[in-house]
Amino acid sequence: MEVEHLQVLLDPASRRTAAGAQELVPLLEQMLDEFETATPESEALVKGLLQVFLAKLVRRWREAQVSDAAWRYIDRALDYADAHPQPWPTVDELAQAAGIGKSRLHQLFLRRFAQAPARYLMQRRLDRARSMLSAGRESVTDIALKLGFSSSQHFATAFKQHSGMTPTQFRQTVYL
């Protein structure tokens, strides 16, 4: 396996992070902890964790085998979505911008992100909302409108479903 593939698999900031790769990092941390504590059971535990890690890594690597052409389609769709937050682009519009069919786009998103395009884009918007709320420079309404929500109420409802708290509650926890 090439080093670039590992970087893609494990880099949480990358658009190309394989779905579920975040489960690999805790395994590495647990192995490191076992090396540091070095109890009599550590060797057996590390061997077991290493087997699980390698099995999951191979699975992620197989899932990550999306061609460069397929990545260009995904990148085009995401670029279009970023450039057109209002009104939210439909999956048909994303597919058209990417230059592929709607079902192929859906298939690529599922394979790459383990989510349908609309759900993935909603999660990206809500992740951006958390960052914007943490910065504290803009009102909840301004954030909602910048991210393409039809109203601050629609934004608050989606945010609460995703985060378990309203945007205002989230902002208050950041500043405690």
Secondary structure, 3 states (H helix, E strand, C coil): CCHHHHHHHHCCCCCCCCCCHHHHHHHHHHHHHHHHHCCCCHHHHHHHHHHHHHHHHHHHHHHCCCCHHHHHHHHHHHHHHHHCCCCCCCHHHHHHHHCCCHHHHHHHHHHHHCCCHHHHHHHHHHHHHHHHHHHCCCCHHHHHHHCCCCCHHHHHHHHHHHHCCCHHHHHHHHCC
